[in-house]
Amino acid sequence: MGVNEIIQIDSKMKVKRKEAGYTQKSVAEILGIPYTTYSNYENNNREPTYQIVERFCQELKIGINELLSVPRTDHCCQLRRPRTLTS
């Protein structure tokens, strides 16, 4: 399982872009990357670098934690009760 399968950045970038009213082409231009590269990010054919994600968030005025958050219901994020020691 890759990192993108956990955080699903591809679908989150697409949702945030659409909420902000941008096209893939306009976001690519803002980020200074080819349209095809950005399209590949949204289609999970390529993973963006941290710098691209950071710039994307800055331009769309969203926090990086908002974009990268993992749902708390995911099995890997469940908190477990600590064991207590018995004497």
N, C-alpha and C positions, 0 to 999 in steps of 0.2 A: 504494500500500500504506500503510494507516494504522498508527499506533503499536500499536494493539491487535492487529493481525494479526501483529505481530512478537512482542510479549511475552505475548499471549493472557491478559490479566488476567482476562477473564470466566471462563474455565475454571479458572484457578488459584484465584480467589476461591471458586468452587463447591467445588472439591476440598478446600481448607483449611477451609471452613465445615463440610462434611460430616465431615471428619476430627475436627473439634472437637466434633461432635455437636449443632450448631445448625441450626435451621430458617431459611429465608429471612426469615420474619416476625420471629423473635427477633433476628437480626442487624440487621434494619432498625430495630427498636425500640432496640437498643443504640446504633446510629449516629445515632438521632434523625432518620431519614428515612422517607418513606412506603415501605410494602412494595413497591409497584409500581415505585418508583425502584430499589430494590435488585434486584428481579427483572430489571429492564431491564439492570442491570450484568452480571448472570450470563448473560443471553441475548444479550449483545453488541448491544443496541439503544441503549445509552447508555454513555459512558465516565465512570468516577468521577473526581472531583477528587483531587488529591494529598492533600488534607486527609482525605478519606474513606478513601483507601487507607491512610494513616498511622494513622488511628483504628482501622480494621479490623485492622491488624497488631498494634496495641497490645492490643486486646481479645482477640485470638486468641493473643497471646503468641508471635508469629512475627516474624522480622526482615523488614523491607521488602525487603531484597535477595533473600531467599528467595522472596518473592512475585513480584518483578519480574524475576527472573533470566531470561536468554535462554539456551536450550541452546547449549552450545559447539559443537555439531555444525552449527549453523545457518551457512549460507554467508556471511552478513554478518559473522560473528564469527571467521572463520578468520584466524589470524596468518600473515603472510607473512614469509619470510626477507628481511632487509634486503639491499639491493644492496651489493656491495663495489666500491669505487672502484679502478680500475687506473691505474697511472701511465704 
